[in-house]
Amino acid sequence: MNWSWVEPAIAILGLAVITVVSRSFFMIPEREMSMPSWLKRGLKYAPLAALTAVIAPEILMSQGQLINTFQDARLPAVVCATGYYFWRRGILGTIVVGMAVYLPLHIGWGW
């Protein structure tokens, strides 16, 4: 009998247990756990830091290397999308403007 499914099943079960325990860690105590004020202030910036960590490499790198030319469609798209966001403060419009600049440059001109 082929037992190759055992190791992935154990890994998935272990990851599920770790996820449940770590997510329920703050619900286990009966009283509210106090956090230092510096930690509360720092947690306000966690979503922005995570978003930056995901988006910055997509904009500034290509195939694991920093881009070395200005003929990259992502750069004008980011500049235009950022300008739109600071002008109108709308997320959907920012995405539309960025893609409206990116797609013609990438598909049309081959940047």
Number of C-alpha atoms within 10 A of each C-alpha: 3 5 6 8 8 10 10 10 11 11 11 12 12 12 12 12 12 12 12 11 13 11 11 11 10 12 12 10 9 7 8 9 8 7 8 7 9 8 9 11 10 9 12 10 10 11 10 10 11 10 10 12 11 10 10 10 13 13 16 15 12 12 7 9 9 11 14 10 7 10 14 18 21 20 18 16 22 19 14 17 23 16 15 19 17 10 10 10 12 11 12 10 14 22 16 13 20 23 19 14 19 22 16 13 18 15 10 9 10 11 14
